[in-house]
Structures are given as structure tokens and as C-alpha cells.
Amino acid sequence: MNVTPEPGTISWQDLTVADAEGVRDFYQAVVGWKPESLSMGAYSDFVMSADGTPIAGVCHARGGNADLPPAWLIYITVEDLDRSLDECRRLGGSLVAGPRSYGGGRYCVALIVEHGGRPLPVDAITGMVGEGAPLLVRRALKAAGLDLDLRVALPQFLELYDERLLVHTRLYDGTREALGALAPEAALAILTNKPQHHTERILDGLGVAPFFRWVVGGDTPHGRKPDPGGLNHLRSVAQAGTRDTIMIGDSAIDLRTARAAGTRICLVRYGFGFQTAVTELTGDELIADRPSQLPNILGTGLNYRS
């Protein structure tokens, strides 16, 4: 028996991608959803079910779905679609696709950009990171054409970030092995502008927390990079001199932090922030092209060995 969803409830979700067959197979293998083909004429999309109950759709980025982004879309039942869309626009949202008709009713492919901002590509966002969440959010809002109070936007960002910490976060190939080689020879620490609790959760989730003796986040009393306070604190607790300390980073912020503290610096080309440091290089920096090079480049001649 078909039951009309109550207004205000999520009634469906689907994912539109170029490789619908590959995504279908992925969710079938990972979460056990069973696919059923749904003919779209020249091709078929897929209804994914769990225990015989339809759960979600996996669709080709073709036909009427060609302009949809490769992200999970949720469909929320409303009493009056046109009135809800008018209210959305009045409050600063924007309708990207729809409304459309399907079967005996109308629906809106719910591509409503919250706060009315322009979606930004990943490459644009990665160029904004490195100096903490407040500055990242401020830069992203400006690039998206939004004039939103940071006191409102920052807590929203941190809540979303907290939910997604490990969704796409991975170690660079060879990082675990490099840490395994370095940890017996040197006292390793983390200095980051990420909040402390986020950093610790990421390290735990990736299984590398045991390699590090100390972790200093950007919301601690030691300040944010490029302020050298955090690095100087780590030197102090490790009882290491400036020339016995090597900071590993990938950005101009990391480079400036090391220089402000008077320590050595090893920059990694494979980090997405490396291009921001290129114009500030002087030739005395250590450079690594991949994690496996780090043990040899850094050497073991550090006076704070275990």
C-alpha cells in the first residue's frame, strides 16, 4: 500500500553520478543494498532496497538529471511546493533545478543552496585552508558571494565538520611507514590550526595517534600558526634546541612558523598547500616529494631521541 509521506518529512533520497553502475555495485557491496533496475528509456537507473524496502535511488547523470551535482539529494514533502519555493527565495535561497512532474504529482529536485551561496569547487577550498576555521569560513563566504555573520556561520561549519571529520580523510601513501621509521629516532609532535579535539579524533581514527607524544591544536593557549608560540612550546617540552627541531609542513604558513621560531623546515611537495610557499623559498629548506623520503631527508641526528 502506498502511503503519502507527511509534510515536513524526508520522503526519498537519491544520488546522481556519471558511473551509476559502479556506484550501484559499491553500495551493494558495502551496505548490502539490493538494486532493481528502473527503465528510463535508453538506459536504466536503480532503486536500492534493504530487506525489500526501497531506500534510495542511484541515477545516471543523463537526461533530466544531467545538471545535478554528484551528491546525495534529499526530498522533503511539503504541503504547497510553490509556496515553499517562494519562501525559500525570500529567505535568500536559490532554486537550481525544478520543479518537475513525475507520475501524478509534482516535485522539486531539492537543489536549494543554503543561504543562497554559490557552491565552490574543492580546488578553490583547499587554497583557503591553513590558518584556522574562522579565516577559512570567512574566505569561503566571500568567494561564495555571501555576507553572513561569522558568529552564525562558524558554529554551523564546525558542526558539519565534526560530523564529517573522517569521511574523506586519508593518509598519504607511505605516511604510516615513515612515521614508524621516525618515531624510534625522534620525539614526534603535531602542531596544527585545527581545533584540538578534531585533531585528536582524526589521529585516533587514522590509527596514528600512538606515533605522537604531543598534540597542539589551534584553539589552545599557544596561538595559531604562523605565531611560533605552539612550536616554541613543543620545543620546550621536548627539551630541544632550534637547530635540533625540524618542522614538517606544506604551506607558506608552516614555512613562516618555522622561520619565526628559528627552527629548520621540511616542506612536502605532495601537500596541497605547497604552491603557497613557492614564492617564499630561499633554498635552505628541506624538500620531500613523497612520505617515504622523510626518514632519509630528516636523518636521525636529532638530540632529543628516545
Backbone as numpy.savetxt, mean C-alpha at the origin, in Angstrom:
# Nx Ny Nz CAx CAy CAz Cx Cy Cz
-36.08 -18.94 -3.98 -36.93 -17.76 -3.98 -36.04 -16.52 -3.98
-36.27 -15.60 -4.88 -35.52 -14.37 -4.94 -36.04 -13.39 -3.89
-35.14 -12.81 -3.11 -35.51 -11.85 -2.08 -34.86 -10.52 -2.42
-35.67 -9.46 -2.49 -35.14 -8.14 -2.78 -34.38 -7.63 -1.56
-33.11 -7.25 -1.72 -32.33 -6.77 -0.58 -32.96 -5.52 0.03
-32.80 -5.37 1.32 -33.29 -4.19 2.00 -32.46 -2.97 1.62
-33.09 -1.78 1.48 -32.32 -0.56 1.21 -31.24 -0.35 2.26
-30.07 0.05 1.78 -28.95 0.29 2.68 -28.07 -0.92 2.91
-28.42 -2.05 2.32 -27.61 -3.25 2.49 -26.79 -3.53 1.23
-25.67 -4.20 1.41 -24.83 -4.59 0.28 -25.49 -5.79 -0.39
-25.81 -5.63 -1.66 -26.56 -6.66 -2.37 -25.71 -7.50 -3.31
-24.53 -7.04 -3.68 -23.68 -7.80 -4.59 -22.30 -7.19 -4.60
-21.34 -7.96 -5.11 -19.99 -7.44 -5.34 -19.40 -8.17 -6.52
-18.63 -7.44 -7.31 -17.94 -8.10 -8.42 -16.63 -7.42 -8.73
-15.82 -8.13 -9.49 -14.47 -7.68 -9.84 -14.32 -7.76 -11.35
-13.95 -6.65 -11.97 -13.78 -6.58 -13.42 -12.30 -6.51 -13.75
-11.83 -7.46 -14.56 -10.40 -7.55 -14.86 -10.20 -7.98 -16.31
-8.99 -7.79 -16.82 -8.68 -8.22 -18.18 -8.63 -9.74 -18.27
-8.05 -10.39 -17.26 -7.89 -11.84 -17.27 -8.91 -12.47 -16.31
-10.18 -12.49 -16.71 -11.23 -13.01 -15.84 -11.02 -14.49 -15.54
-10.55 -15.25 -16.51 -10.34 -16.68 -16.29 -9.27 -16.90 -15.22
-8.19 -16.13 -15.30 -7.12 -16.28 -14.32 -7.58 -15.90 -12.92
-8.35 -14.82 -12.80 -8.86 -14.41 -11.49 -9.88 -15.42 -10.97
-10.72 -15.93 -11.87 -11.66 -16.99 -11.50 -10.92 -18.18 -10.87
-9.87 -18.63 -11.55 -9.10 -19.78 -11.07 -8.41 -19.47 -9.74
-7.95 -18.21 -9.59 -7.28 -17.80 -8.36 -8.22 -17.95 -7.17
-9.42 -17.37 -7.26 -10.35 -17.42 -6.13 -10.90 -18.83 -5.90
-10.98 -19.60 -6.97 -11.41 -20.99 -6.80 -10.37 -21.76 -5.98
-9.08 -21.52 -6.28 -8.02 -22.24 -5.59 -7.79 -21.71 -4.17
-7.86 -20.39 -3.99 -7.49 -19.80 -2.71 -8.61 -19.86 -1.68
-9.85 -19.55 -2.08 -10.94 -19.50 -1.11 -12.02 -20.55 -1.35
-11.89 -21.32 -2.43 -12.82 -22.42 -2.65 -14.12 -22.04 -3.32
-14.21 -20.83 -3.88 -15.42 -20.46 -4.60 -15.59 -21.32 -5.86
-16.83 -21.69 -6.17 -17.12 -22.47 -7.36 -17.68 -21.55 -8.45
-17.07 -21.56 -9.63 -17.53 -20.66 -10.70 -18.64 -21.27 -11.54
-19.52 -20.42 -12.03 -20.54 -20.80 -12.98 -20.54 -19.76 -14.10
-20.45 -20.22 -15.33 -20.38 -19.31 -16.46 -21.71 -18.58 -16.65
-21.59 -17.30 -16.98 -22.76 -16.47 -17.28 -22.53 -15.85 -18.66
-23.27 -16.30 -19.65 -23.05 -15.87 -21.03 -23.32 -14.38 -21.20
-22.35 -13.71 -21.82 -22.49 -12.30 -22.16 -22.55 -12.12 -23.68
-22.81 -13.21 -24.39 -22.86 -13.17 -25.84 -21.59 -13.73 -26.44
-20.64 -12.86 -26.72 -19.38 -13.29 -27.34 -18.42 -13.90 -26.32
-18.71 -13.78 -25.05 -17.85 -14.32 -24.00 -18.70 -14.58 -22.77
-18.08 -15.16 -21.75 -18.80 -15.46 -20.51 -18.10 -14.82 -19.32
-18.89 -14.24 -18.42 -18.39 -13.84 -17.12 -18.70 -14.97 -16.14
-18.38 -14.76 -14.86 -18.50 -15.88 -13.92 -19.18 -15.44 -12.63
-20.12 -16.26 -12.18 -20.74 -16.10 -10.87 -20.03 -17.06 -9.93
-19.48 -16.54 -8.85 -18.72 -17.35 -7.90 -19.61 -17.66 -6.70
-19.67 -18.94 -6.33 -20.56 -19.37 -5.26 -19.80 -20.11 -4.17
-20.35 -20.07 -2.97 -19.83 -20.82 -1.83 -20.98 -21.64 -1.25
-20.80 -22.95 -1.20 -21.85 -23.85 -0.71 -23.16 -23.64 -1.45
-23.07 -23.39 -2.76 -24.24 -23.22 -3.57 -24.86 -21.84 -3.54
-24.32 -20.94 -2.73 -24.86 -19.58 -2.63 -23.99 -18.61 -3.42
-24.57 -17.88 -4.39 -23.78 -16.90 -5.13 -23.18 -15.85 -4.21
-21.88 -15.63 -4.36 -21.15 -14.72 -3.48 -20.72 -13.46 -4.21
-20.21 -13.62 -5.44 -19.61 -12.49 -6.14 -19.51 -12.81 -7.63
-19.20 -11.78 -8.40 -18.98 -11.96 -9.83 -17.55 -11.64 -10.22
-17.05 -12.35 -11.22 -15.76 -12.03 -11.83 -16.05 -11.77 -13.30
-15.75 -10.54 -13.74 -16.18 -10.09 -15.06 -15.00 -9.69 -15.93
-15.19 -9.83 -17.25 -14.20 -9.35 -18.21 -14.31 -7.83 -18.37
-13.18 -7.19 -18.56 -13.17 -5.76 -18.83 -13.49 -5.54 -20.31
-14.70 -5.92 -20.67 -15.15 -5.83 -22.06 -16.57 -5.29 -22.09
-17.00 -4.88 -23.27 -18.36 -4.40 -23.43 -18.68 -3.26 -22.49
-19.80 -3.38 -21.77 -20.20 -2.32 -20.85 -19.30 -2.17 -19.66
-18.43 -3.15 -19.41 -17.51 -3.09 -18.27 -16.11 -2.62 -18.65
-15.92 -2.24 -19.90 -14.58 -1.90 -20.37 -13.97 -0.71 -19.63
-14.81 0.16 -19.09 -14.30 1.38 -18.45 -14.19 1.25 -16.94
-14.39 0.05 -16.40 -14.34 -0.12 -14.95 -12.92 -0.45 -14.48
-12.55 0.03 -13.29 -11.20 -0.25 -12.78 -11.10 -1.67 -12.25
-9.90 -2.24 -12.18 -9.72 -3.61 -11.66 -9.74 -3.63 -10.14
-10.91 -3.37 -9.57 -11.07 -3.34 -8.12 -12.43 -3.93 -7.77
-12.52 -4.49 -6.56 -13.81 -5.01 -6.12 -14.81 -3.86 -6.00
-15.96 -4.00 -6.62 -17.03 -3.02 -6.55 -18.17 -3.59 -5.71
-18.70 -2.77 -4.83 -19.86 -3.21 -4.05 -21.10 -2.51 -4.57
-22.23 -3.20 -4.47 -23.52 -2.68 -4.92 -24.41 -2.57 -3.70
-24.90 -1.37 -3.44 -25.73 -1.10 -2.27 -27.14 -0.76 -2.75
-28.13 -1.47 -2.24 -29.52 -1.22 -2.62 -30.01 0.08 -1.98
-30.64 0.92 -2.77 -31.23 2.17 -2.27 -32.69 2.24 -2.70
-33.46 3.06 -2.00 -34.88 3.17 -2.33 -35.09 3.90 -3.64
-34.29 4.94 -3.90 -34.46 5.78 -5.08 -33.08 6.08 -5.64
-32.72 5.39 -6.72 -31.38 5.53 -7.27 -31.07 6.95 -7.69
-31.99 7.60 -8.41 -31.74 8.95 -8.89 -31.57 9.94 -7.74
-32.37 9.80 -6.70 -32.25 10.70 -5.56 -30.91 10.48 -4.85
-30.49 9.22 -4.72 -29.21 8.94 -4.07 -28.04 9.51 -4.87
-28.12 9.43 -6.20 -27.05 9.98 -7.02 -27.02 11.51 -6.94
-28.18 12.13 -6.88 -28.23 13.59 -6.73 -27.59 14.00 -5.41
-27.87 13.23 -4.35 -27.31 13.53 -3.04 -25.79 13.33 -3.05
-25.37 12.28 -3.76 -23.93 12.02 -3.89 -23.21 13.21 -4.52
-23.76 13.71 -5.61 -23.14 14.84 -6.29 -23.15 16.09 -5.41
-24.25 16.30 -4.69 -24.36 17.48 -3.83 -23.30 17.46 -2.74
-22.93 16.27 -2.28 -21.96 16.14 -1.20 -20.52 16.04 -1.70
-20.32 16.21 -3.01 -18.97 16.26 -3.55 -18.50 15.01 -4.23
-19.33 13.96 -4.28 -18.95 12.75 -5.00 -19.15 12.91 -6.49
-18.64 11.98 -7.25 -18.80 12.02 -8.70 -19.13 10.64 -9.22
-20.04 10.58 -10.18 -20.46 9.33 -10.78 -19.59 9.06 -11.99
-18.90 7.92 -11.98 -17.99 7.59 -13.06 -18.68 6.73 -14.12
-19.60 5.86 -13.70 -20.28 4.98 -14.66 -21.70 4.70 -14.20
-22.62 4.56 -15.16 -24.01 4.26 -14.85 -24.85 5.52 -14.77
-26.14 5.41 -14.40 -26.85 4.17 -14.09 -27.08 3.30 -15.34
-27.33 2.01 -15.10 -27.58 1.07 -16.18 -28.79 0.22 -15.85
-29.33 -0.43 -16.86 -30.47 -1.32 -16.67 -30.01 -2.77 -16.80
-30.60 -3.62 -15.96 -30.29 -5.05 -16.04 -31.53 -5.81 -15.57
-31.98 -6.77 -16.38 -33.18 -7.51 -16.04 -34.36 -6.57 -15.99
-35.10 -6.59 -14.90 -36.27 -5.74 -14.79 -36.03 -4.48 -13.99
-34.77 -4.20 -13.62 -34.54 -3.02 -12.79 -33.39 -2.19 -13.28
-33.07 -1.16 -12.49 -31.95 -0.27 -12.81 -30.92 -0.38 -11.69
-29.68 -0.20 -12.06 -28.64 -0.18 -11.05 -27.56 0.78 -11.47
-26.79 1.19 -10.51 -25.65 2.06 -10.78 -24.39 1.28 -10.47
-23.50 1.19 -11.46 -22.19 0.61 -11.18 -21.50 1.60 -10.24
-21.33 1.18 -8.99 -21.09 2.14 -7.91 -19.67 2.67 -7.89
-19.33 3.39 -8.94 -18.02 4.02 -9.00 -18.15 5.46 -8.56
-18.38 5.64 -7.31 -18.51 6.98 -6.75 -17.24 7.25 -5.97
-16.46 8.21 -6.40 -15.17 8.49 -5.76 -15.42 9.31 -4.51
-15.06 8.73 -3.36 -15.32 9.40 -2.09 -14.63 10.75 -2.06
-15.38 11.76 -1.62 -14.95 13.15 -1.53 -14.76 13.78 -2.91
-15.05 13.07 -4.00 -14.97 13.67 -5.33 -13.57 13.79 -5.88
-12.60 13.12 -5.32 -11.22 13.23 -5.80 -10.93 12.34 -6.99
-9.86 12.67 -7.72 -9.44 11.86 -8.85 -8.60 10.68 -8.35
-8.89 9.46 -8.81 -8.02 8.33 -8.45 -6.61 8.58 -8.97
-5.60 8.23 -8.18 -4.21 8.45 -8.55 -3.53 7.13 -8.85
-2.68 7.08 -9.88 -1.96 5.84 -10.18 -0.93 5.54 -9.10
-0.57 4.26 -9.00 0.37 3.82 -7.97 1.70 4.55 -8.09
2.18 4.75 -9.32 3.47 5.43 -9.51 3.44 6.84 -8.93
2.30 7.51 -9.03 2.19 8.86 -8.49 2.25 8.84 -6.96
1.60 7.84 -6.35 1.59 7.74 -4.89 2.97 7.40 -4.35
3.68 6.47 -4.99 4.98 6.07 -4.47 5.97 7.23 -4.45
5.78 8.19 -5.33 6.64 9.36 -5.34 6.36 10.32 -4.20
5.29 10.07 -3.45 4.90 10.96 -2.36 5.30 10.44 -0.99
5.77 9.19 -0.91 6.02 8.59 0.40 7.42 8.92 0.90
7.63 8.66 2.18 8.97 8.80 2.74 9.09 9.78 3.88
8.07 10.66 4.05 8.18 11.68 5.09 7.00 11.62 6.06
6.39 10.45 6.16 5.31 10.29 7.12 3.93 10.43 6.51
2.95 9.88 7.24 1.57 9.85 6.74 0.95 11.24 6.56
1.14 12.19 7.48 0.51 13.50 7.27 0.92 14.16 5.96
2.21 14.13 5.64 2.66 14.75 4.41 2.21 13.95 3.19
2.19 12.62 3.30 1.69 11.79 2.20 0.24 12.13 1.90
-0.60 12.20 2.92 -2.01 12.50 2.71 -2.20 13.90 2.14
-1.42 14.85 2.64 -1.53 16.22 2.13 -1.16 16.27 0.65
-0.10 15.58 0.27 0.32 15.56 -1.13 -0.73 14.86 -2.01
-1.27 13.74 -1.52 -2.25 13.01 -2.31 -3.52 13.82 -2.51
-3.98 14.50 -1.46 -5.18 15.33 -1.59 -4.97 16.44 -2.61
-3.81 17.07 -2.57 -3.53 18.13 -3.52 -3.50 17.60 -4.95
-2.85 16.44 -5.16 -2.77 15.85 -6.50 -4.13 15.42 -7.00
-5.03 15.03 -6.08 -6.37 14.59 -6.46 -7.33 15.75 -6.64
-6.84 16.99 -6.39 -7.69 18.15 -6.58 -8.67 18.36 -5.44
-8.31 17.94 -4.23 -9.21 18.06 -3.09 -8.69 19.07 -2.08
-9.61 19.80 -1.51 -9.30 20.73 -0.42 -10.02 20.21 0.82
-9.43 19.17 1.42 -10.05 18.49 2.54 -9.21 18.70 3.79
-9.88 18.96 4.91 -9.21 19.19 6.18 -8.38 17.95 6.54
-7.09 18.15 6.77 -6.21 17.03 7.11 -6.65 16.35 8.40
-7.30 17.10 9.29 -7.76 16.52 10.54 -8.86 15.49 10.30
-9.54 15.61 9.15 -10.55 14.63 8.77 -9.92 13.51 7.94
-9.08 13.89 6.98 -8.54 12.91 6.03 -7.51 11.98 6.65
-6.66 12.49 7.54 -5.58 11.67 8.09 -6.10 10.48 8.91
-7.06 10.68 9.81 -7.58 9.50 10.54 -8.23 8.49 9.60
-8.91 8.97 8.54 -9.50 8.04 7.58 -8.42 7.23 6.87
-7.34 7.91 6.47 -6.24 7.22 5.81 -5.62 6.18 6.73
-5.35 6.55 7.98 -4.69 5.63 8.90 -5.57 4.42 9.20
-6.88 4.62 9.25 -7.79 3.49 9.46 -7.74 2.53 8.29
-7.77 3.08 7.06 -7.70 2.24 5.87 -6.33 1.56 5.77
-5.29 2.30 6.08 -3.93 1.74 6.04 -3.79 0.59 7.03
-4.36 0.76 8.22 -4.28 -0.26 9.24 -4.95 -1.56 8.78
-6.04 -1.43 8.02 -6.76 -2.60 7.54 -6.01 -3.33 6.44
-5.10 -2.62 5.74 -4.48 -3.17 4.54 -2.96 -3.31 4.64
-2.42 -3.28 5.83 -0.98 -3.25 6.02 -0.24 -4.30 5.22
-0.75 -5.50 5.21 -0.02 -6.62 4.61 -0.69 -7.16 3.36
-1.63 -6.41 2.80 -2.34 -6.90 1.61 -1.38 -7.03 0.44
-0.57 -6.02 0.20 0.36 -6.05 -0.93 1.82 -5.97 -0.49
2.07 -5.93 0.80 3.44 -5.76 1.30 4.21 -7.06 1.21
5.35 -7.02 0.53 6.19 -8.20 0.38 7.65 -7.79 0.57
8.48 -8.74 0.97 9.92 -8.51 1.01 10.48 -8.54 -0.41
11.47 -7.72 -0.68 12.20 -7.85 -1.94 12.91 -9.20 -1.94
12.99 -9.81 -3.10 13.66 -11.11 -3.21 15.09 -11.02 -2.66
15.44 -11.92 -1.79 16.79 -11.95 -1.22 16.93 -11.18 0.08
15.88 -10.47 0.51 15.99 -9.67 1.74 16.15 -10.53 2.97
15.36 -11.59 3.09 15.42 -12.44 4.26 16.82 -13.07 4.40
17.37 -13.50 3.27 18.69 -14.11 3.30 19.76 -13.08 3.68
19.61 -11.86 3.18 20.58 -10.81 3.52 20.52 -10.49 5.01
19.32 -10.41 5.57 19.19 -10.16 7.00 19.80 -11.30 7.81
19.60 -12.53 7.34 20.18 -13.67 8.03 21.70 -13.63 8.06
22.29 -13.09 7.00 23.75 -12.99 6.95 24.27 -11.83 7.79
23.51 -10.75 7.85 23.97 -9.55 8.55 23.74 -9.62 10.06
22.62 -10.22 10.48 22.25 -10.18 11.90 23.32 -10.73 12.84
24.05 -11.81 12.50 25.08 -12.28 13.43 26.28 -11.36 13.51
26.43 -10.45 12.54 27.63 -9.62 12.47 27.41 -8.19 12.96
26.16 -7.75 13.03 25.89 -6.36 13.38 24.58 -6.26 14.14
24.42 -5.19 14.90 23.17 -4.91 15.59 22.26 -4.18 14.61
21.20 -4.85 14.19 20.30 -4.29 13.18 19.13 -3.56 13.83
18.71 -2.47 13.20 17.60 -1.68 13.73 16.76 -1.16 12.57
15.54 -0.76 12.88 14.65 -0.14 11.89 14.42 1.30 12.31
14.59 2.23 11.36 14.25 3.63 11.54 13.31 4.01 10.41
12.10 4.38 10.72 11.10 4.65 9.70 10.20 5.80 10.10
9.57 6.41 9.13 8.57 7.44 9.40 7.17 6.84 9.54
7.03 5.53 9.37 5.75 4.89 9.63 5.45 4.93 11.13
4.18 4.91 11.52 3.86 4.80 12.94 4.46 3.52 13.54
4.79 3.57 14.82 5.46 2.46 15.48 4.65 1.17 15.41
3.36 1.23 15.73 2.59 -0.02 15.79 2.40 -0.61 14.41
2.28 0.23 13.36 2.20 -0.28 11.99 3.49 -0.99 11.61
4.61 -0.37 11.95 5.90 -0.95 11.62 6.09 -2.31 12.27
5.75 -2.40 13.55 5.92 -3.67 14.27 5.01 -4.75 13.71
3.80 -4.39 13.33 2.88 -5.37 12.74 3.40 -5.88 11.39
3.96 -4.97 10.59 4.50 -5.38 9.29 5.68 -6.33 9.48
6.59 -5.98 10.38 7.75 -6.84 10.62 7.32 -8.22 11.12
6.35 -8.24 12.02 5.83 -9.52 12.52 5.17 -10.31 11.40
4.36 -9.62 10.60 3.64 -10.28 9.53 4.54 -10.86 8.47
5.66 -10.20 8.21 6.61 -10.69 7.22 7.61 -11.68 7.81
7.55 -11.87 9.11 8.42 -12.85 9.76 9.86 -12.42 9.91
10.13 -11.12 9.94 11.52 -10.65 10.03 11.79 -9.87 11.32
10.80 -9.75 12.20 11.00 -8.99 13.43 12.20 -9.48 14.25
12.44 -10.80 14.34 13.56 -11.26 15.18 14.94 -10.78 14.72
15.06 -10.32 13.49 16.36 -9.87 13.02 16.75 -8.52 13.63
15.78 -7.76 14.14 16.04 -6.38 14.54 15.97 -6.22 16.06
17.00 -5.55 16.61 17.05 -5.35 18.05 16.20 -4.16 18.48
16.12 -3.15 17.63 15.37 -1.94 17.98 14.54 -1.50 16.78
13.40 -0.90 17.06 12.52 -0.35 16.03 12.08 1.03 16.49
12.32 2.03 15.65 11.93 3.41 15.96 11.02 3.92 14.86
9.77 4.20 15.22 8.79 4.71 14.27 8.72 6.22 14.23
7.95 6.72 13.28 7.87 8.17 13.09 7.02 8.90 14.09
6.28 8.17 14.93 5.45 8.83 15.93 6.05 8.71 17.33
7.34 8.40 17.40 8.03 8.33 18.69 8.61 9.72 19.02
9.10 9.92 20.23 9.66 11.23 20.60 10.93 11.59 19.83
11.47 10.68 19.04 12.75 10.92 18.37 12.60 11.67 17.05
11.37 11.97 16.64 11.15 12.76 15.44 11.13 11.91 14.18
10.92 12.59 13.06 10.83 11.92 11.76 12.08 12.24 10.93
12.47 11.27 10.12 13.52 11.55 9.14 13.05 12.70 8.24
13.94 13.60 7.84 15.41 13.59 7.95 15.98 14.14 9.26
15.13 14.43 10.24 15.66 14.77 11.56 16.54 13.60 12.03
17.77 13.84 12.43 18.66 12.74 12.80 18.42 12.18 14.19
17.39 12.68 14.90 17.17 12.27 16.28 17.01 10.77 16.44
16.23 10.15 15.56 16.01 8.71 15.65 17.28 7.92 15.41
18.08 8.33 14.42 19.32 7.64 14.11 20.34 7.83 15.24
20.40 9.03 15.79 21.31 9.27 16.91 20.90 8.45 18.14
19.61 8.31 18.35 19.14 7.48 19.46 19.58 6.02 19.28
19.42 5.50 18.06 19.82 4.13 17.80 21.33 3.94 17.97
22.10 4.92 17.54 23.55 4.84 17.75 23.87 4.78 19.23
23.12 5.56 20.00 23.39 5.63 21.44 23.11 4.29 22.12
21.95 3.71 21.81 21.61 2.44 22.49 22.50 1.31 21.99
23.01 1.42 20.76 23.91 0.40 20.23 25.36 0.66 20.60
25.61 1.83 21.23 26.97 2.24 21.60 27.89 2.20 20.39
27.40 2.80 19.29 28.15 2.81 18.03 28.53 4.23 17.65
29.73 4.39 17.13 30.16 5.68 16.63 29.57 5.96 15.26
29.74 7.20 14.80 29.17 7.58 13.51 29.78 6.79 12.36
31.05 6.53 12.41 31.71 5.81 11.32 31.50 4.30 11.41
30.95 3.86 12.54 30.63 2.44 12.69 29.16 2.16 12.41
28.46 3.17 11.93 27.03 3.06 11.67 26.77 3.26 10.18
26.03 2.35 9.61 25.64 2.46 8.20 24.12 2.43 8.11
23.56 3.49 7.55 22.12 3.52 7.34 21.82 3.00 5.94
20.85 2.09 5.85 20.44 1.55 4.55 19.09 2.16 4.21
19.00 2.78 3.04 17.75 3.41 2.63 17.67 3.50 1.13
16.63 4.18 0.65 16.46 4.26 -0.80 16.12 5.65 -1.31
16.07 6.64 -0.42 15.52 7.93 -0.84 16.39 9.10 -0.42
16.04 10.27 -0.94 16.73 11.49 -0.53 16.54 11.74 0.96
15.39 11.37 1.51 15.14 11.55 2.93 16.12 10.73 3.75
16.36 9.48 3.33 17.32 8.63 4.03 18.73 9.19 3.92
19.06 9.67 2.73 20.39 10.24 2.51 20.62 11.46 3.41
19.63 12.32 3.49 19.75 13.52 4.32 19.83 13.18 5.80
19.12 12.12 6.20 19.15 11.70 7.60 20.55 11.24 7.99
21.15 10.39 7.16 22.49 9.91 7.44 23.50 11.05 7.48
23.39 11.97 6.54 24.34 13.08 6.51 24.17 13.97 7.73
22.91 14.19 8.16 22.68 15.03 9.33 23.25 14.38 10.59
23.24 13.04 10.63 23.78 12.33 11.80 25.26 12.05 11.68
25.84 12.28 10.50 27.27 12.05 10.29 27.63 10.60 10.09
26.66 9.75 9.73 26.94 8.33 9.54 27.16 8.02 8.07
27.54 6.79 7.80 27.64 6.33 6.42 26.26 5.95 5.91
26.12 5.85 4.59 24.82 5.55 3.98 25.01 4.55 2.85
24.12 3.58 2.79 24.05 2.66 1.66 22.67 2.80 1.04
22.63 3.26 -0.19 21.36 3.43 -0.90 21.10 2.23 -1.80
19.86 1.80 -1.88 19.50 0.64 -2.71 18.75 1.13 -3.94
19.28 0.77 -5.11 18.65 1.21 -6.35 17.26 0.60 -6.54
17.01 -0.57 -5.95 15.75 -1.26 -6.20 14.59 -0.67 -5.40
14.88 0.23 -4.48 13.80 0.89 -3.75 13.12 1.94 -4.61
11.81 2.13 -4.41 11.11 3.05 -5.30 11.43 4.51 -5.02
12.17 4.80 -3.94 12.53 6.19 -3.68 13.90 6.59 -4.20
14.60 5.67 -4.87 15.99 5.94 -5.24 16.12 7.16 -6.15
15.20 7.31 -7.08 15.31 8.43 -8.02 15.27 9.78 -7.33
14.65 9.86 -6.16 14.61 11.14 -5.44 15.97 11.53 -4.90
16.90 10.56 -4.80 18.21 10.83 -4.22 19.29 11.09 -5.27
19.00 10.79 -6.53 20.02 10.81 -7.58 20.72 12.17 -7.67
19.97 13.25 -7.60 20.57 14.58 -7.76 21.40 15.01 -6.56
21.31 14.25 -5.44 22.03 14.63 -4.23 23.25 13.73 -3.97
23.50 12.78 -4.86 24.63 11.87 -4.66 25.95 12.62 -4.86
26.93 12.30 -4.02 28.24 12.95 -4.12 29.36 11.98 -4.46
29.05 10.68 -4.50 30.05 9.69 -4.85 30.63 8.92 -3.68
30.32 9.37 -2.45 30.86 8.66 -1.29 29.85 7.68 -0.69
28.71 7.52 -1.36 27.68 6.62 -0.87 27.95 5.18 -1.32
27.58 4.22 -0.50 27.56 2.84 -0.92 26.25 2.61 -1.67
26.29 1.80 -2.73 25.11 1.57 -3.57 24.92 0.06 -3.74
23.70 -0.42 -3.55 23.37 -1.83 -3.77 22.28 -1.93 -4.83
22.45 -2.87 -5.75 21.46 -3.08 -6.79 20.43 -4.15 -6.44
20.75 -4.97 -5.45 19.82 -6.01 -5.01 20.18 -6.41 -3.58
19.22 -6.95 -2.83 19.48 -7.28 -1.42 20.64 -8.24 -1.21
20.85 -9.18 -2.12 21.91 -10.16 -1.94 23.30 -9.53 -1.89
23.42 -8.28 -2.37 24.71 -7.60 -2.35 25.03 -6.96 -1.00
24.02 -6.78 -0.18 24.21 -5.99 1.04 25.26 -6.56 1.98
25.29 -7.86 2.28 26.32 -8.34 3.22 27.74 -8.05 2.75
28.01 -8.23 1.46 29.35 -7.98 0.95 29.68 -6.49 0.92
28.70 -5.67 0.52 28.94 -4.23 0.42 29.19 -3.63 1.79
28.40 -4.03 2.76 28.53 -3.44 4.09 29.74 -4.00 4.82
30.10 -5.25 4.52 31.23 -5.86 5.22 30.83 -6.20 6.65
31.79 -6.68 7.37 31.53 -7.06 8.76 32.44 -6.31 9.74
33.10 -5.27 9.27 34.03 -4.52 10.12 33.34 -3.45 10.94
32.27 -3.80 11.67 31.54 -2.84 12.50 31.82 -3.15 13.95
32.04 -2.13 14.75 32.52 -2.38 16.12 31.40 -2.66 17.13
30.14 -2.85 16.64 29.08 -3.21 17.56 28.54 -4.60 17.24
29.47 -5.51 16.89 29.07 -6.90 16.69 28.59 -7.51 18.00
27.77 -8.58 17.79 27.33 -9.31 18.97 28.55 -9.94 19.62
